[in-house]
């Protein structure tokens, strides 16, 4: 089949999210331990970030969460310093 013969029906999106939360957690730990920031703002709401939030706060950083207007799991909520949103609430 020639490229010119291809149509949208010949393609299928296949998205995979692999290890993204872990990489973000490692970045938070690295920034924290290298003292490269005094405030971390995380735009997420996943309780996978509890260990990173605990480490940052234990090391004296302020940890702010923007959950994009989603419910924040209790175990994550207890390890943040504040909730903020930089985006308008959707209708």
FIFIMI-800762 format. One record per residue: x, y, z of N, C-alpha, C in turn. Coordinates in steps of 0.1 Angstrom, whole numbers, padded with zeros to 4 digits, always signed. Layout:
XYZXYZXYZ
...
//
This chain:
+0008-0012+0000+0000+0000+0000+0009+0012+0000
+0006+0022-0008+0013+0034-0009+0009+0044+0002
+0018+0053+0006+0015+0063+0016+0002+0071+0012
+0001+0074+0000-0011+0082-0004-0024+0075-0003
-0024+0061-0002-0036+0053+0000-0040+0052+0014
-0032+0056+0024-0035+0055+0038-0046+0064+0042
-0055+0060+0051-0065+0068+0056-0065+0068+0071
-0074+0076+0078-0074+0076+0092-0078+0062+0098
-0085+0055+0090-0090+0041+0095-0078+0031+0096
-0067+0035+0089-0055+0026+0089-0046+0028+0102
-0050+0038+0110-0042+0041+0122-0051+0039+0135
-0044+0035+0145-0050+0033+0158-0041+0038+0169
-0046+0047+0178-0038+0052+0189-0036+0042+0199
-0024+0040+0204-0021+0031+0215-0012+0038+0225
-0018+0043+0236-0011+0050+0246-0007+0041+0257
+0005+0043+0262+0009+0035+0273+0016+0045+0283
+0012+0044+0296+0019+0052+0306+0026+0042+0315
+0039+0043+0314+0047+0033+0321+0058+0040+0330
+0056+0038+0342+0066+0044+0352+0066+0059+0353
+0056+0066+0348+0057+0080+0349+0056+0085+0363
+0047+0079+0371+0046+0083+0385+0059+0081+0393
+0066+0070+0390+0078+0067+0397+0089+0077+0392
+0089+0081+0380+0099+0090+0375+0097+0104+0382
+0084+0108+0383+0081+0121+0389+0085+0120+0404
+0082+0109+0410+0086+0107+0424+0101+0108+0426
+0109+0102+0417+0123+0103+0418+0128+0117+0416
+0122+0125+0407+0125+0139+0405+0123+0147+0417
+0111+0145+0424+0108+0152+0436+0118+0149+0446
+0122+0136+0448+0132+0132+0458+0146+0139+0455
+0150+0139+0442+0162+0145+0438+0163+0160+0441
+0152+0167+0437+0151+0181+0439+0151+0184+0454
+0145+0176+0462+0144+0177+0477+0158+0176+0483
+0164+0164+0480+0177+0161+0486+0188+0170+0482
+0187+0176+0470+0198+0185+0465+0195+0199+0469
+0183+0201+0476+0179+0215+0480+0178+0224+0469
+0172+0220+0458+0171+0228+0446+0158+0236+0445
+0150+0235+0455+0137+0242+0456+0133+0243+0471
+0124+0253+0474+0118+0253+0487+0103+0250+0487
+0097+0250+0474+0083+0247+0473+0082+0238+0461
+0074+0227+0462+0071+0218+0451+0056+0219+0449
+0052+0221+0436+0038+0221+0433+0036+0210+0423
+0028+0200+0428+0025+0188+0420+0011+0189+0414
+0010+0188+0401-0003+0188+0395-0007+0174+0392
-0014+0168+0402-0018+0154+0401-0027+0152+0413
-0031+0140+0416-0039+0137+0427-0039+0122+0431
-0028+0116+0427-0026+0102+0428-0019+0099+0442
-0024+0089+0449-0017+0086+0462-0004+0079+0460
+0000+0076+0447+0013+0071+0444+0024+0081+0449
+0020+0094+0450+0030+0104+0454+0032+0106+0469
+0025+0098+0477+0026+0099+0492+0041+0099+0496
+0049+0089+0492+0063+0088+0497+0071+0100+0493
+0069+0106+0481+0076+0118+0477+0072+0130+0485
+0059+0131+0487+0054+0142+0495+0059+0142+0509
+0059+0130+0515+0064+0128+0529+0079+0132+0530
+0087+0127+0520+0101+0131+0520+0103+0146+0519
+0096+0152+0509+0098+0166+0507+0094+0174+0520
+0083+0171+0526+0079+0178+0538+0089+0175+0550
+0093+0163+0551+0102+0159+0562+0116+0167+0561
+0119+0170+0548+0132+0177+0546+0129+0192+0546
+0117+0197+0549+0115+0211+0551+0109+0218+0539
+0106+0212+0528+0100+0218+0516+0085+0220+0518
+0080+0230+0512+0065+0231+0512+0060+0223+0500
+0049+0216+0502+0044+0207+0492+0030+0211+0489
+0027+0217+0477+0014+0221+0473+0009+0212+0462
-0004+0209+0463-0010+0200+0454-0021+0207+0446
-0021+0205+0433-0032+0210+0424-0038+0197+0418
-0049+0192+0423-0055+0179+0419-0064+0181+0407
-0064+0192+0400-0072+0195+0389-0087+0193+0392
-0091+0197+0403-0105+0197+0408-0110+0183+0411
-0101+0173+0412-0105+0159+0416-0104+0157+0431
-0110+0147+0435-0110+0143+0450-0096+0139+0453
-0090+0143+0464-0077+0140+0468-0078+0128+0478
-0071+0117+0476-0071+0106+0485-0066+0110+0499
-0072+0105+0509-0069+0109+0523-0054+0107+0526
-0049+0096+0522-0035+0094+0526-0025+0104+0519
-0029+0109+0508-0021+0120+0501-0024+0134+0508
-0037+0136+0511-0041+0149+0517-0033+0152+0530
-0030+0142+0538-0024+0144+0551-0009+0147+0549
-0003+0146+0537+0011+0149+0535+0013+0161+0526
+0003+0170+0525+0005+0182+0517+0004+0194+0526
+0009+0205+0521+0008+0218+0529-0004+0227+0524
-0009+0224+0512-0020+0232+0507-0025+0227+0494
-0037+0231+0491-0044+0228+0478-0046+0241+0471
-0042+0241+0458-0044+0253+0450-0047+0248+0436
-0054+0256+0428-0056+0253+0414-0052+0265+0406
-0045+0262+0396-0041+0273+0386-0050+0273+0374
-0060+0264+0374-0069+0263+0363-0083+0265+0368
-0092+0271+0359-0106+0273+0363-0113+0260+0365
-0123+0260+0374-0131+0247+0376-0139+0245+0364
-0139+0233+0358-0147+0230+0347-0162+0231+0350
-0170+0235+0340-0185+0236+0343-0191+0222+0346
//
